[in-house]
Amino acid sequence: MAFSSQRDATPRDIAIGLLARREYSRAELAQRLKKKSFDDAAIDECLDTLVEQGLQSDARFAASFVRTRILRGQGVIRIKGELRQRGVDQETLTTAFEEVEEGEQVDWFELARETLARRFDSPGETPKERARRERFLASRGFDFEQIRYALSCL
């Protein structure tokens, strides 16, 4: 859609343009529309309409987000934290994880091992090297048990 100027665009036009590129959470879209100086009532009305029409869905966004983060080698802790930052509520977040884990048979322990193996070829000879690998996996969102498993398999 081409506009003579950005001022001619409605909240819906901007939201549709954003959603054409990737999924967004409702909170992310609201934040972006606020930056464009639209009033809260217009933003809420626009987003309600998009949800009713099936063009925006937090559930669809969350499931897509979880899948892409798994492919990047990220763990549950980090993925959940990022979804919360993006305004996804706990119920939607839990449903998205259940849906993805059910459909894709995600083994978080194996994912931690694969992620570690892509970056390092040994569990580390010294305590300092081992700690570096532990920090790496922890920063990726894996819990202690998953980290321990990954290091024992390397």
C-alpha positions as CSV (number, residue, x, y, z in Angstrom):
1,M,0.0,0.0,0.0
2,A,1.5,3.3,-1.0
3,F,0.6,6.5,0.8
4,S,1.4,10.1,-0.2
5,S,2.6,10.6,3.4
6,Q,2.8,8.6,6.6
7,R,0.2,10.9,8.1
8,D,-2.5,9.5,5.7
9,A,-2.1,6.0,7.2
10,T,-4.7,4.7,9.6
11,P,-3.8,2.5,12.6
12,R,-5.2,-0.4,10.6
13,D,-3.0,0.3,7.6
14,I,0.1,0.4,9.7
15,A,-0.9,-2.7,11.7
16,I,-1.7,-4.7,8.5
17,G,1.7,-3.6,7.0
18,L,3.5,-4.9,10.1
19,L,1.5,-8.2,10.2
20,A,2.3,-8.8,6.5
21,R,6.0,-9.2,7.4
22,R,5.6,-11.4,10.6
23,E,3.3,-12.2,13.5
24,Y,3.1,-9.6,16.3
25,S,1.6,-9.8,19.8
26,R,-1.2,-7.4,20.5
27,A,1.0,-5.5,23.0
28,E,3.8,-5.1,20.4
29,L,1.3,-3.7,17.8
30,A,-0.2,-1.4,20.4
31,Q,3.3,-0.1,21.3
32,R,4.2,0.5,17.7
33,L,1.0,2.3,17.0
34,K,1.4,4.5,20.0
35,K,4.8,5.6,18.6
36,K,2.9,6.8,15.6
37,S,0.9,9.1,17.9
38,F,-2.5,7.4,17.5
39,D,-4.8,7.7,20.5
40,D,-5.5,4.7,22.8
41,A,-9.1,4.4,21.8
42,A,-8.3,4.2,18.1
43,I,-5.6,1.6,18.8
44,D,-7.8,-0.6,20.9
45,E,-10.6,-0.4,18.3
46,C,-8.2,-1.3,15.5
47,L,-6.6,-4.2,17.4
48,D,-10.1,-5.6,18.4
49,T,-11.1,-5.6,14.8
50,L,-7.9,-7.3,13.7
51,V,-8.5,-10.0,16.3
52,E,-12.1,-10.5,15.3
53,Q,-11.0,-10.9,11.6
54,G,-8.3,-13.4,12.6
55,L,-5.5,-11.2,11.3
56,Q,-3.9,-10.9,14.7
57,S,-3.7,-13.7,17.3
58,D,-1.5,-13.8,20.4
59,A,-1.9,-17.6,20.4
60,R,-0.6,-17.9,16.8
61,F,2.2,-15.4,17.6
62,A,3.3,-17.3,20.7
63,A,3.3,-20.7,18.9
64,S,5.3,-19.3,16.0
65,F,7.7,-17.5,18.4
66,V,8.3,-20.8,20.4
67,R,9.0,-22.7,17.2
68,T,11.6,-20.2,15.9
69,R,13.3,-20.0,19.2
70,I,13.6,-23.7,19.5
71,L,15.3,-23.8,16.0
72,R,17.7,-21.1,17.3
73,G,18.7,-23.5,20.2
74,Q,17.0,-21.5,23.0
75,G,15.6,-23.1,26.2
76,V,12.3,-22.7,28.0
77,I,13.4,-20.1,30.5
78,R,14.6,-17.7,27.9
79,I,11.6,-18.2,25.5
80,K,9.1,-17.7,28.3
81,G,10.9,-14.5,29.4
82,E,10.9,-13.1,25.9
83,L,7.2,-13.9,25.4
84,R,6.3,-12.1,28.7
85,Q,8.3,-9.1,27.6
86,R,6.3,-9.1,24.4
87,G,3.0,-8.9,26.3
88,V,1.9,-12.5,26.0
89,D,-0.2,-13.7,29.1
90,Q,0.6,-16.8,31.0
91,E,-2.3,-18.9,29.7
92,T,-1.5,-18.2,26.1
93,L,2.2,-18.8,26.8
94,T,1.5,-22.2,28.4
95,T,-0.9,-23.2,25.6
96,A,1.7,-22.3,23.0
97,F,4.4,-24.5,24.7
98,E,2.0,-27.4,25.0
99,E,0.9,-27.1,21.4
100,V,4.5,-27.0,20.1
101,E,5.9,-29.7,22.4
102,E,3.0,-32.0,21.5
103,G,3.4,-31.5,17.7
104,E,7.1,-31.4,17.5
105,Q,8.2,-33.8,20.3
106,V,10.7,-31.3,21.8
107,D,13.4,-32.9,24.0
108,W,14.8,-29.9,25.9
109,F,17.7,-32.0,27.2
110,E,18.8,-33.0,23.7
111,L,18.3,-29.4,22.5
112,A,20.7,-28.2,25.2
113,R,23.2,-30.9,24.1
114,E,22.9,-30.0,20.4
115,T,23.2,-26.3,21.2
116,L,26.3,-26.9,23.3
117,A,27.9,-29.2,20.6
118,R,27.4,-26.5,17.9
119,R,29.5,-24.1,19.9
120,F,32.0,-26.3,21.8
121,D,33.7,-29.6,21.1
122,S,34.5,-30.6,24.6
123,P,32.9,-30.1,28.1
124,G,36.0,-28.1,29.1
125,E,39.3,-29.2,30.6
126,T,39.5,-26.7,33.4
127,P,36.8,-25.5,35.8
128,K,37.0,-22.1,34.1
129,E,36.2,-23.6,30.7
130,R,33.4,-25.7,32.2
131,A,31.9,-22.6,33.8
132,R,32.0,-20.8,30.5
133,R,30.0,-23.6,28.9
134,E,27.5,-23.5,31.8
135,R,27.1,-19.8,31.4
136,F,26.6,-20.1,27.7
137,L,23.7,-22.6,28.1
138,A,22.2,-20.7,31.1
139,S,22.1,-17.5,28.9
140,R,20.3,-19.6,26.3
141,G,17.6,-20.4,28.8
142,F,18.3,-23.9,29.8
143,D,17.9,-25.0,33.5
144,F,20.5,-26.7,35.6
145,E,19.5,-30.3,34.9
146,Q,19.5,-29.7,31.1
147,I,23.0,-28.0,31.4
148,R,24.3,-30.9,33.4
149,Y,23.0,-33.4,30.9
150,A,24.5,-31.5,28.0
151,L,27.9,-31.3,29.6
152,S,27.9,-35.0,30.4
153,C,27.1,-36.0,26.8
154,L,29.7,-33.8,25.1
